[in-house]
Amino acid sequence: MAREVLQNYRSTFFGLKCIIIDEVSMIGCDVLHKINLRLQEITGVHDQPFDNLNIIFCGDLHQLPSVNASPVYKEPRNSICGPML
């Protein structure tokens, strides 16, 4: 990333404590990994996942699957809740 762009992101994200990601069911593992890498690049913190920010995931996991990607969740084999929850 260009130095000027990186500085712009750093000033925009300064003081950020939390990131909210909606429609999590549509996000694949690869996108989540890219978000982590970009946050680490912006902050320069490479030893903490997601720069140690709080990440809040929202959405219905049974609504839509991720598009052409591995989902970030896995259905339990012996779920006691069944398909209704």
SVG drawing of the C-alpha trace seen along z (x, -y; Angstrom):
<svg xmlns="http://www.w3.org/2000/svg" viewBox="-38 -11 43 47">
<polyline fill="none" stroke="black" stroke-width="0.4" points="0.0,0.0 1.3,-3.5 2.6,-5.5 0.1,-8.3 -2.8,-5.9 -1.5,-4.1 -1.2,-7.4 -4.8,-8.2 -6.1,-4.9 -4.0,-5.3 -5.6,-8.7 -9.1,-7.4 -8.7,-4.3 -7.0,-6.1 -8.8,-5.4 -10.9,-2.7 -12.1,-0.2 -14.7,2.0 -15.6,3.2 -19.1,4.4 -19.4,6.8 -23.0,7.5 -24.3,10.4 -21.5,12.6 -22.9,15.7 -21.9,14.3 -18.3,13.7 -15.8,16.5 -12.7,17.4 -10.6,15.7 -12.3,12.3 -12.0,12.5 -8.3,13.3 -7.8,10.3 -9.6,8.0 -7.1,9.2 -4.1,8.7 -5.2,5.2 -5.8,4.2 -2.3,5.5 -0.8,3.5 -2.6,0.3 -1.7,0.5 1.6,2.2 0.6,4.7 1.3,8.2 1.3,10.3 -2.4,9.8 -5.3,11.0 -7.3,8.0 -5.0,5.6 -6.6,6.8 -9.8,4.9 -13.3,6.1 -15.0,7.6 -18.8,7.9 -20.4,10.3 -24.1,9.9 -26.4,11.8 -28.4,15.0 -26.0,17.9 -28.9,19.9 -29.9,17.2 -27.4,17.2 -24.2,19.1 -20.9,17.4 -20.3,16.8 -17.7,19.1 -15.8,19.4 -15.5,21.5 -17.8,20.3 -16.3,19.0 -18.6,21.3 -19.4,25.0 -22.7,26.7 -22.3,28.9 -22.7,32.6 -24.9,33.5 -26.8,30.3 -29.4,30.5 -31.2,27.5 -32.1,29.0 -32.9,27.0 -35.4,24.6 -32.8,22.3"/>
</svg>
